[in-house]
């Protein structure tokens, strides 16, 4: 799983639910569908904040 969000101005739909991908990002499985959108630049990875002790 990885967290992705659509590029600004794009509407990307989940192929299973037909719901729009949330603008602030959602966890999605690393399937060919989502990896192709990432490769084509339709979506971008959302960096998660580290929860390690000592990180600020």
N, C-alpha and C positions, 0 to 999 in steps of 0.2 A: 504494500500500500504506500501511496505517496500523496501529499497534499498539493493540489493544483488549483489555479484560478484562471478564468478566461482573460485574454488580453483585453485592454480597455476598448470598449465599443463593440465587442463581439458577444454573441449569444451562442453558447455551446450547450447542447442537450445531451443528457445521459441516454444511451441507447436502450437501456432497460426500463427506465421510468418515464422517459421523455420530459423530465423536469430540467429546467435550466441549471447549469452549474453556477453555484453561488459566487457572487462577485468577490467575496472575501476568502473564497477557497473551500474545498471539500476534500476529504480523504477518498481516494479512488483506487481500485486495484490496478496493477501494472499490466493491463491488457493491451493488445495490439491497437484497439480503438483509441485509448488515452495516450499511448506512446506515440502514435501517429500524429495526434493533435499537438503533442509536445514538440515533436520533430518539425512539424510544419509551422510552428510558432503561433498556433491558435490559443494555446494555454501556456502558463508559466508555472514553475515550481514555487511553492510558498515555503520559505525557509522557516523552520520551527525554531523557537528560542530554546537554547540549551538549558537543561534543568540540572546540570552537573553542579555539585557543590563547589563553591568558589568562583563560578562564572558570574559576571555582572551584566 
